[in-house]
Amino acid sequence: MSGEEGRDAADAAPRSPKGTHDVLPPASSRWEALIARYAVLAERYAFGLAHTPAFEDARVFRRGIGEASEVVGKEMYEFEDRSGRRLALRPEGTAPIVRAFVQHHPVTPWRVWYVTPAFRYEQAQAGRYRQHHQLGAEVLGTEDPDVDVEVIALAHDFYRELGLTAFTLRITSLGDLTCRPAYLVELSAYLEGVEGALCDEHRETWRRNPLRVLDCKREACRAATEKAPRLRDRLCEPCETHLQRVYEGLRAVGIEFHEDDRLVRGLDYYTRTTFEFTGTSLDSASDALGGGGRYDLLAEALGGPPTPGIGFGTGIERVLLACDAEGVLPVVAPTAEVFVVDVTGGAVARDLVMSLRRAGVRAERAYDGRSMKSQLKAADRSGAPLAVIVGPAELAEGTVVVRDLAAGSQATEPLAGLLARVASTGTMTGAAT
Ligand code: HAM
Protein backbone atom coordinates (compact mmCIF):
# COMPACT_ATOMS: atom_id res chain seq x y z
CA MET A 1 0.00 0.00 0.00
CA SER A 2 1.19 3.46 -0.67
CA GLY A 3 -0.17 6.92 -0.25
CA GLU A 4 1.59 9.63 1.64
CA GLU A 5 -0.38 12.77 1.68
CA GLY A 6 1.48 15.77 1.31
CA ARG A 7 1.04 19.22 2.31
CA ASP A 8 1.68 19.56 -1.37
CA ALA A 9 1.90 22.74 -3.31
CA ALA A 10 -1.61 24.18 -3.61
CA ASP A 11 -1.91 23.22 -7.25
CA ALA A 12 -0.69 19.62 -6.87
CA ALA A 13 -3.23 16.81 -7.19
CA PRO A 14 -4.49 15.95 -3.68
CA ARG A 15 -3.39 12.58 -2.30
CA SER A 16 -4.86 10.33 0.39
CA PRO A 17 -4.10 11.69 3.87
CA LYS A 18 -1.00 10.44 5.71
CA GLY A 19 -1.61 7.12 7.44
CA THR A 20 -4.56 6.17 5.22
CA HIS A 21 -4.73 3.80 2.28
CA ASP A 22 -6.88 3.12 -0.71
CA VAL A 23 -8.05 -0.47 -0.97
CA LEU A 24 -8.63 -1.19 -4.64
CA PRO A 25 -9.21 -4.19 -6.93
CA PRO A 26 -7.73 -6.74 -7.22
CA ALA A 27 -6.23 -6.55 -3.69
CA SER A 28 -9.64 -5.58 -2.28
CA SER A 29 -10.93 -9.07 -3.07
CA ARG A 30 -9.04 -10.26 0.02
CA TRP A 31 -10.93 -7.73 2.10
CA GLU A 32 -14.19 -9.07 0.72
CA ALA A 33 -13.13 -12.63 1.48
CA LEU A 34 -11.97 -11.75 4.98
CA ILE A 35 -15.12 -9.87 5.91
CA ALA A 36 -17.38 -12.55 4.40
CA ARG A 37 -15.61 -15.29 6.35
CA TYR A 38 -15.85 -13.31 9.56
CA ALA A 39 -19.56 -12.63 8.97
CA VAL A 40 -20.28 -16.34 8.48
CA LEU A 41 -18.34 -17.24 11.61
CA ALA A 42 -19.86 -14.48 13.76
CA GLU A 43 -23.33 -15.57 12.70
CA ARG A 44 -22.46 -19.18 13.52
CA TYR A 45 -21.61 -17.90 17.00
CA ALA A 46 -25.08 -16.25 17.06
CA PHE A 47 -24.01 -12.63 16.69
CA GLY A 48 -26.07 -10.10 14.68
CA LEU A 49 -24.57 -7.25 12.66
CA ALA A 50 -24.54 -3.77 14.24
CA HIS A 51 -23.68 -0.57 12.38
CA THR A 52 -23.25 2.62 14.36
CA PRO A 53 -22.19 6.06 13.09
CA ALA A 54 -18.57 6.79 12.20
CA PHE A 55 -18.70 9.81 14.50
CA GLU A 56 -20.20 10.18 17.95
CA ASP A 57 -20.65 12.74 20.70
CA ALA A 58 -17.02 13.00 21.91
CA ARG A 59 -18.16 12.15 25.46
CA VAL A 60 -18.85 8.57 24.32
CA PHE A 61 -15.09 8.09 24.03
CA ARG A 62 -13.94 10.53 26.73
CA ARG A 63 -16.06 8.80 29.36
CA GLY A 64 -15.82 5.38 27.79
CA ILE A 65 -12.17 4.94 26.96
CA GLY A 66 -10.83 7.33 29.59
CA GLU A 67 -9.27 10.79 29.53
CA ALA A 68 -5.88 9.44 30.65
CA SER A 69 -5.58 6.99 27.75
CA GLU A 70 -3.37 7.83 24.78
CA VAL A 71 -6.24 7.08 22.44
CA VAL A 72 -8.37 9.89 23.88
CA GLY A 73 -5.60 12.19 25.12
CA LYS A 74 -3.39 12.22 22.03
CA GLU A 75 -4.94 10.36 19.14
CA MET A 76 -8.62 11.19 18.82
CA TYR A 77 -9.90 13.13 15.83
CA GLU A 78 -12.15 15.50 17.72
CA PHE A 79 -13.93 18.47 16.18
CA GLU A 80 -16.85 20.82 16.42
CA ASP A 81 -19.51 20.57 13.76
CA ARG A 82 -21.07 23.64 12.18
CA SER A 83 -23.54 23.92 15.07
CA GLY A 84 -20.87 23.71 17.75
CA ARG A 85 -21.44 20.05 18.75
CA ARG A 86 -18.32 18.37 20.10
CA LEU A 87 -17.89 15.20 18.01
CA ALA A 88 -15.17 12.61 17.48
CA LEU A 89 -14.42 10.12 14.72
CA ARG A 90 -14.56 6.71 16.35
CA PRO A 91 -11.11 5.55 17.47
CA GLU A 92 -12.55 2.10 18.23
CA GLY A 93 -15.78 0.14 18.09
CA THR A 94 -16.74 -0.79 21.65
CA ALA A 95 -17.85 2.50 23.22
CA PRO A 96 -20.27 3.22 20.30
CA ILE A 97 -21.83 -0.24 20.66
CA VAL A 98 -22.33 0.33 24.38
CA ARG A 99 -23.76 3.80 23.66
CA ALA A 100 -26.24 2.14 21.23
CA PHE A 101 -27.08 -0.48 23.87
CA VAL A 102 -27.87 2.21 26.44
CA GLN A 103 -29.92 4.16 23.89
CA HIS A 104 -32.02 1.26 22.54
CA HIS A 105 -32.08 -1.12 25.56
CA PRO A 106 -32.27 -4.36 23.55
CA VAL A 107 -33.02 -7.70 25.18
CA THR A 108 -29.96 -9.20 26.88
CA PRO A 109 -27.69 -10.96 26.37
CA TRP A 110 -27.13 -8.74 23.34
CA ARG A 111 -24.61 -10.19 20.89
CA VAL A 112 -23.42 -8.05 18.01
CA TRP A 113 -20.56 -8.11 15.52
CA TYR A 114 -19.24 -5.25 13.44
CA VAL A 115 -16.86 -4.19 10.72
CA THR A 116 -15.79 -0.59 10.97
CA PRO A 117 -13.12 1.95 10.17
CA ALA A 118 -11.35 3.40 13.24
CA PHE A 119 -9.42 6.66 13.37
CA ARG A 120 -6.39 7.37 15.54
CA TYR A 121 -3.81 10.10 15.06
CA GLU A 122 -0.86 7.73 15.45
CA GLN A 123 2.70 7.81 14.15
CA ALA A 124 2.02 6.13 10.83
CA GLN A 125 4.28 3.12 10.13
CA ALA A 126 3.95 -0.42 8.83
CA GLY A 127 0.90 -1.95 10.49
CA ARG A 128 -0.07 1.30 12.25
CA TYR A 129 -2.38 3.67 10.43
CA ARG A 130 -4.48 6.76 11.05
CA GLN A 131 -7.48 4.99 9.59
CA HIS A 132 -7.54 1.26 10.20
CA HIS A 133 -10.42 -1.19 10.06
CA GLN A 134 -11.66 -3.55 12.70
CA LEU A 135 -13.74 -6.66 12.81
CA GLY A 136 -15.17 -7.12 16.27
CA ALA A 137 -17.87 -8.55 18.49
CA GLU A 138 -19.46 -7.53 21.78
CA VAL A 139 -21.78 -9.26 24.25
CA LEU A 140 -23.71 -7.16 26.76
CA GLY A 141 -25.78 -8.27 29.71
CA THR A 142 -24.03 -11.30 31.16
CA GLU A 143 -21.08 -11.89 33.46
CA ASP A 144 -20.95 -15.60 32.69
CA PRO A 145 -17.29 -16.57 32.16
CA ASP A 146 -18.45 -18.96 29.42
CA VAL A 147 -19.15 -15.85 27.33
CA ASP A 148 -15.53 -14.73 27.81
CA VAL A 149 -14.52 -18.12 26.42
CA GLU A 150 -16.90 -17.76 23.45
CA VAL A 151 -15.60 -14.32 22.52
CA ILE A 152 -11.99 -15.48 22.71
CA ALA A 153 -12.91 -18.60 20.74
CA LEU A 154 -14.55 -16.52 18.00
CA ALA A 155 -11.32 -14.56 17.49
CA HIS A 156 -9.19 -17.70 17.74
CA ASP A 157 -11.32 -19.70 15.31
CA PHE A 158 -11.35 -16.81 12.85
CA TYR A 159 -7.55 -16.73 12.73
CA ARG A 160 -7.40 -20.52 12.51
CA GLU A 161 -9.99 -20.71 9.71
CA LEU A 162 -7.90 -18.26 7.71
CA GLY A 163 -5.01 -20.68 8.07
CA LEU A 164 -2.99 -18.60 10.55
CA THR A 165 -0.90 -20.48 13.08
CA ALA A 166 1.76 -17.91 14.10
CA PHE A 167 -0.07 -16.26 16.97
CA THR A 168 -0.25 -16.57 20.73
CA LEU A 169 -2.95 -15.63 23.21
CA ARG A 170 -2.03 -13.74 26.37
CA ILE A 171 -4.61 -13.29 29.07
CA THR A 172 -5.00 -11.84 32.55
CA SER A 173 -7.52 -10.21 34.85
CA LEU A 174 -7.58 -6.48 35.57
CA GLY A 175 -9.79 -6.98 38.61
CA ASP A 176 -12.81 -4.93 39.58
CA LEU A 177 -13.79 -2.10 41.92
CA THR A 178 -13.32 -4.36 44.93
CA CYS A 179 -9.70 -5.35 44.35
CA ARG A 180 -8.18 -2.88 41.87
CA PRO A 181 -8.28 0.43 43.83
CA ALA A 182 -6.26 -0.95 46.76
CA TYR A 183 -3.83 -2.53 44.31
CA LEU A 184 -3.33 0.79 42.49
CA VAL A 185 -2.42 2.46 45.77
CA GLU A 186 0.12 -0.29 46.43
CA LEU A 187 1.52 -0.14 42.90
CA SER A 188 1.81 3.66 43.03
CA ALA A 189 3.76 3.46 46.29
CA TYR A 190 6.11 0.95 44.65
CA LEU A 191 6.55 3.10 41.52
CA GLU A 192 7.29 6.16 43.63
CA GLY A 193 10.23 4.23 45.09
CA VAL A 194 11.66 3.32 41.68
CA GLU A 195 10.62 6.47 39.81
CA GLY A 196 14.19 7.42 38.92
CA ALA A 197 14.76 4.08 37.22
CA LEU A 198 11.71 4.27 34.91
CA CYS A 199 11.99 5.13 31.21
CA ASP A 200 11.79 8.84 30.33
CA GLU A 201 8.15 8.65 29.30
CA HIS A 202 6.88 6.80 32.35
CA ARG A 203 8.97 8.84 34.81
CA GLU A 204 6.69 11.69 33.69
CA THR A 205 3.39 9.85 33.30
CA TRP A 206 3.21 6.97 35.78
CA ARG A 207 0.99 8.86 38.21
CA ARG A 208 -1.75 9.27 35.63
CA ASN A 209 -1.87 5.60 34.69
CA PRO A 210 0.40 3.47 36.89
CA LEU A 211 -0.77 0.20 35.29
CA ARG A 212 0.68 1.19 31.91
CA VAL A 213 4.21 1.06 33.33
CA LEU A 214 3.91 -2.72 33.72
CA ASP A 215 3.15 -3.04 30.00
CA CYS A 216 6.10 -0.84 28.93
CA LYS A 217 8.47 -2.73 26.63
CA ARG A 218 11.54 -0.62 27.49
CA GLU A 219 14.28 -2.34 29.43
CA ALA A 220 14.39 0.37 32.13
CA CYS A 221 10.72 -0.09 33.05
CA ARG A 222 10.97 -3.87 32.71
CA ALA A 223 13.84 -4.02 35.19
CA ALA A 224 12.38 -1.44 37.58
CA THR A 225 9.05 -3.27 37.77
CA GLU A 226 10.47 -6.78 38.05
CA LYS A 227 9.51 -6.89 41.73
CA ALA A 228 6.41 -4.69 41.47
CA PRO A 229 3.28 -6.07 43.13
CA ARG A 230 1.02 -7.79 40.61
CA LEU A 231 -2.75 -7.47 40.49
CA ARG A 232 -2.87 -11.13 39.54
CA ASP A 233 -1.85 -11.96 43.15
CA ARG A 234 -4.34 -9.55 44.71
CA LEU A 235 -7.57 -10.33 42.90
CA CYS A 236 -10.64 -10.56 45.10
CA GLU A 237 -12.25 -13.95 45.38
CA PRO A 238 -15.01 -13.38 42.75
CA CYS A 239 -12.45 -12.05 40.20
CA GLU A 240 -10.14 -15.00 40.87
CA THR A 241 -12.99 -17.50 40.50
CA HIS A 242 -14.07 -15.80 37.27
CA LEU A 243 -10.57 -16.00 35.83
CA GLN A 244 -10.21 -19.66 36.78
CA ARG A 245 -13.53 -20.46 35.07
CA VAL A 246 -12.29 -18.73 31.91
CA TYR A 247 -9.05 -20.73 31.99
CA GLU A 248 -11.01 -23.92 32.54
CA GLY A 249 -13.29 -23.10 29.57
CA LEU A 250 -10.37 -22.30 27.27
CA ARG A 251 -8.71 -25.59 28.14
CA ALA A 252 -11.98 -27.44 27.58
CA VAL A 253 -12.39 -26.03 24.07
CA GLY A 254 -8.74 -26.58 23.19
CA ILE A 255 -7.46 -22.99 23.08
CA GLU A 256 -3.88 -22.50 24.23
CA PHE A 257 -3.09 -19.40 26.25
CA HIS A 258 -0.38 -17.83 28.37
CA GLU A 259 -1.08 -16.05 31.62
CA ASP A 260 0.52 -12.61 31.35
CA ASP A 261 0.42 -10.57 34.53
CA ARG A 262 1.95 -7.54 32.76
CA LEU A 263 -0.80 -7.29 30.15
CA VAL A 264 -2.51 -3.89 30.31
CA ARG A 265 -4.35 -2.66 27.28
CA GLY A 266 -4.49 0.89 26.00
CA LEU A 267 -8.15 1.52 26.77
CA ASP A 268 -9.18 2.26 30.35
CA TYR A 269 -12.57 0.54 30.37
CA TYR A 270 -11.33 -2.99 31.02
CA THR A 271 -12.23 -4.96 34.11
CA ARG A 272 -11.57 -8.63 34.85
CA THR A 273 -10.72 -10.77 31.78
CA THR A 274 -8.37 -8.98 29.40
CA PHE A 275 -6.58 -10.61 26.48
CA GLU A 276 -4.49 -9.99 23.41
CA PHE A 277 -3.55 -12.11 20.41
CA THR A 278 0.03 -11.45 19.34
CA GLY A 279 0.97 -12.17 15.75
CA THR A 280 4.41 -13.74 16.00
CA SER A 281 5.01 -13.17 12.28
CA LEU A 282 4.35 -9.41 12.64
CA ASP A 283 6.77 -6.55 13.32
CA SER A 284 7.22 -6.26 17.08
CA ALA A 285 6.21 -2.57 17.05
CA SER A 286 2.71 -3.49 15.84
CA ASP A 287 2.27 -7.16 16.54
CA ALA A 288 -1.15 -7.02 18.22
CA LEU A 289 -3.37 -9.01 15.93
CA GLY A 290 -6.42 -8.43 18.09
CA GLY A 291 -7.48 -7.92 21.65
CA GLY A 292 -10.32 -7.35 24.00
CA GLY A 293 -11.77 -8.01 27.39
CA ARG A 294 -14.53 -7.27 29.88
CA TYR A 295 -15.83 -3.77 30.47
CA ASP A 296 -18.38 -4.35 33.23
CA LEU A 297 -18.54 -0.64 34.21
CA LEU A 298 -18.79 0.90 30.75
CA ALA A 299 -22.59 0.94 30.32
CA GLU A 300 -22.94 2.84 33.60
CA ALA A 301 -20.19 5.27 32.59
CA LEU A 302 -22.27 6.03 29.48
CA GLY A 303 -25.42 6.70 31.51
CA GLY A 304 -27.03 3.27 31.33
CA PRO A 305 -27.97 0.66 33.92
CA PRO A 306 -25.14 -1.48 35.33
CA THR A 307 -24.55 -4.02 32.55
CA PRO A 308 -21.55 -6.29 32.20
CA GLY A 309 -19.99 -6.69 28.78
CA ILE A 310 -17.14 -8.30 26.90
CA GLY A 311 -15.81 -8.16 23.36
CA PHE A 312 -12.82 -8.10 21.08
CA GLY A 313 -11.56 -6.26 18.02
CA THR A 314 -9.04 -7.29 15.37
CA GLY A 315 -7.41 -5.07 12.75
CA ILE A 316 -8.15 -6.13 9.17
CA GLU A 317 -4.82 -4.71 7.95
CA ARG A 318 -2.89 -6.56 10.67
CA VAL A 319 -4.67 -9.83 9.91
CA LEU A 320 -3.82 -9.41 6.22
CA LEU A 321 -0.17 -8.70 7.07
CA ALA A 322 -0.14 -11.90 9.11
CA CYS A 323 -1.76 -13.76 6.17
CA ASP A 324 0.99 -12.41 3.88
CA ALA A 325 3.69 -13.52 6.29
CA GLU A 326 2.21 -17.02 6.52
CA GLY A 327 1.30 -17.29 2.83
CA VAL A 328 -2.42 -17.83 3.38
CA LEU A 329 -5.50 -16.12 1.89
CA PRO A 330 -3.99 -15.32 -1.50
CA VAL A 331 -5.51 -12.64 -3.73
CA VAL A 332 -8.11 -14.35 -5.90
CA ALA A 333 -9.86 -11.61 -7.81
CA PRO A 334 -13.06 -12.84 -9.40
CA THR A 335 -12.97 -12.86 -13.20
CA ALA A 336 -15.88 -12.74 -15.61
CA GLU A 337 -17.24 -16.07 -16.89
CA VAL A 338 -17.86 -14.65 -20.30
CA PHE A 339 -16.75 -11.66 -22.36
CA VAL A 340 -19.18 -10.42 -25.00
CA VAL A 341 -17.62 -9.17 -28.25
CA ASP A 342 -19.99 -7.26 -30.49
CA VAL A 343 -18.79 -5.61 -33.70
CA THR A 344 -22.28 -4.75 -34.94
CA GLY A 345 -22.64 -1.47 -33.06
CA GLY A 346 -22.96 -2.57 -29.40
CA ALA A 347 -26.73 -3.05 -29.00
CA VAL A 348 -26.39 -6.86 -28.87
CA ALA A 349 -23.64 -6.59 -26.25
CA ARG A 350 -25.77 -4.14 -24.24
CA ASP A 351 -28.74 -6.52 -24.15
CA LEU A 352 -26.78 -9.77 -23.90
CA VAL A 353 -24.67 -8.82 -20.85
CA MET A 354 -27.87 -7.75 -19.11
CA SER A 355 -29.61 -11.07 -19.86
CA LEU A 356 -26.52 -12.99 -18.74
CA ARG A 357 -26.11 -11.01 -15.53
CA ARG A 358 -29.79 -11.28 -14.68
CA ALA A 359 -29.49 -15.05 -15.11
CA GLY A 360 -26.57 -15.07 -12.64
CA VAL A 361 -23.56 -15.10 -15.00
CA ARG A 362 -20.59 -12.73 -14.44
CA ALA A 363 -20.33 -11.02 -17.81
CA GLU A 364 -18.09 -8.30 -19.23
CA ARG A 365 -17.96 -6.49 -22.57
CA ALA A 366 -15.99 -3.86 -24.47
CA TYR A 367 -17.21 -0.34 -25.18
CA ASP A 368 -16.71 2.50 -27.62
CA GLY A 369 -17.23 0.49 -30.84
CA ARG A 370 -13.74 -1.05 -30.83
CA SER A 371 -12.45 -3.34 -33.57
CA MET A 372 -12.78 -7.13 -33.38
CA LYS A 373 -9.05 -7.42 -32.69
CA SER A 374 -9.14 -4.91 -29.86
CA GLN A 375 -12.22 -6.52 -28.28
CA LEU A 376 -10.69 -10.00 -28.45
CA LYS A 377 -7.56 -8.66 -26.78
CA ALA A 378 -9.71 -7.20 -24.02
CA ALA A 379 -11.48 -10.57 -23.72
CA ASP A 380 -8.12 -12.31 -23.25
CA ARG A 381 -6.98 -9.73 -20.69
CA SER A 382 -10.21 -10.11 -18.71
CA GLY A 383 -9.34 -13.68 -17.76
CA ALA A 384 -12.81 -14.89 -18.85
CA PRO A 385 -12.67 -18.47 -20.14
CA LEU A 386 -15.33 -17.85 -22.81
CA ALA A 387 -16.13 -15.16 -25.36
CA VAL A 388 -19.48 -14.76 -27.07
CA ILE A 389 -18.87 -13.07 -30.42
CA VAL A 390 -21.43 -11.31 -32.60
CA GLY A 391 -20.53 -10.10 -36.09
CA PRO A 392 -22.77 -8.99 -38.97
CA ALA A 393 -23.35 -12.59 -40.14
CA GLU A 394 -24.38 -13.77 -36.67
CA LEU A 395 -26.60 -10.72 -36.23
CA ALA A 396 -28.38 -11.50 -39.52
CA GLU A 397 -28.86 -15.18 -38.60
CA GLY A 398 -29.75 -14.72 -34.91
CA THR A 399 -26.71 -16.72 -33.83
CA VAL A 400 -23.57 -16.17 -31.75
CA VAL A 401 -20.10 -17.69 -31.80
CA VAL A 402 -19.06 -19.15 -28.45
CA ARG A 403 -15.27 -19.33 -28.25
CA ASP A 404 -13.20 -21.17 -25.66
CA LEU A 405 -10.46 -18.61 -25.17
CA ALA A 406 -7.91 -21.03 -23.75
CA ALA A 407 -8.37 -23.81 -26.33
CA GLY A 408 -9.15 -21.48 -29.23
CA SER A 409 -12.04 -23.75 -30.31
CA GLN A 410 -15.42 -22.28 -31.15
CA ALA A 411 -18.98 -23.18 -32.14
CA THR A 412 -21.92 -21.28 -33.54
CA GLU A 413 -25.30 -21.57 -31.86
CA PRO A 414 -28.64 -19.75 -31.91
CA LEU A 415 -28.72 -16.78 -29.54
CA ALA A 416 -32.18 -17.82 -28.29
CA GLY A 417 -30.84 -21.29 -27.42
CA LEU A 418 -27.90 -19.85 -25.50
CA LEU A 419 -30.19 -17.52 -23.54
CA ALA A 420 -32.63 -20.31 -22.71
CA ARG A 421 -29.81 -22.57 -21.52
CA VAL A 422 -28.24 -19.86 -19.38
CA ALA A 423 -31.61 -18.85 -17.93
CA SER A 424 -32.37 -22.42 -16.86
CA THR A 425 -28.91 -23.31 -15.48
CA GLY A 426 -27.52 -19.94 -14.31
CA THR A 427 -24.16 -20.71 -15.95
CA MET A 428 -22.57 -20.50 -19.38
CA THR A 429 -21.47 -24.08 -19.39
CA GLY A 430 -24.88 -25.64 -18.96
CA ALA A 431 -24.40 -27.45 -15.66
CA ALA A 432 -27.15 -26.57 -13.20
CA THR A 433 -25.97 -24.49 -10.21
P1 HAM B 1 -7.38 -2.20 20.32
O1 HAM B 1 -6.42 -3.18 20.87
O2 HAM B 1 -7.11 -0.78 20.53
O3 HAM B 1 -8.78 -2.60 20.93
O4 HAM B 1 -7.56 -2.44 18.77
C1 HAM B 1 -7.94 -3.72 18.29
C2 HAM B 1 -7.06 -4.12 17.13
O5 HAM B 1 -7.13 -3.13 16.09
C3 HAM B 1 -5.57 -4.21 17.45
O6 HAM B 1 -5.26 -5.45 18.03
C4 HAM B 1 -4.96 -4.07 16.07
O7 HAM B 1 -5.08 -5.29 15.35
C5 HAM B 1 -5.89 -3.06 15.41
N1 HAM B 1 -5.37 -1.69 15.48
C6 HAM B 1 -5.46 -0.83 16.52
N2 HAM B 1 -4.87 0.35 16.21
C7 HAM B 1 -4.41 0.23 14.94
C8 HAM B 1 -3.72 1.11 14.04
N3 HAM B 1 -3.41 2.36 14.38
N4 HAM B 1 -3.41 0.65 12.81
C9 HAM B 1 -3.72 -0.63 12.44
N5 HAM B 1 -4.38 -1.49 13.24
C10 HAM B 1 -4.72 -1.07 14.47
C11 HAM B 1 -9.95 -1.98 20.64
O8 HAM B 1 -10.09 -1.14 19.79
C12 HAM B 1 -11.11 -2.50 21.47
N6 HAM B 1 -12.34 -1.81 21.02
C13 HAM B 1 -11.25 -4.00 21.36
C14 HAM B 1 -12.37 -4.50 22.20
C15 HAM B 1 -13.60 -4.86 21.78
N7 HAM B 1 -12.36 -4.61 23.52
C16 HAM B 1 -13.53 -5.04 23.93
N8 HAM B 1 -14.31 -5.17 22.87
Boltz pocket constraint, residues with backbone or C-beta under 6 A from the ligand:
constraints:
  - pocket:
      binder: B
      contacts: [[A, 91], [A, 92], [A, 93], [A, 94], [A, 95], [A, 120], [A, 122], [A, 127], [A, 128], [A, 129], [A, 130], [A, 131], [A, 132], [A, 133], [A, 134], [A, 136], [A, 137], [A, 138], [A, 265], [A, 266], [A, 267], [A, 277], [A, 288], [A, 289], [A, 290], [A, 291], [A, 292], [A, 293], [A, 294], [A, 310], [A, 311], [A, 312], [A, 313], [A, 314], [A, 315], [A, 316], [A, 317], [A, 318]]
      max_distance: 6.0
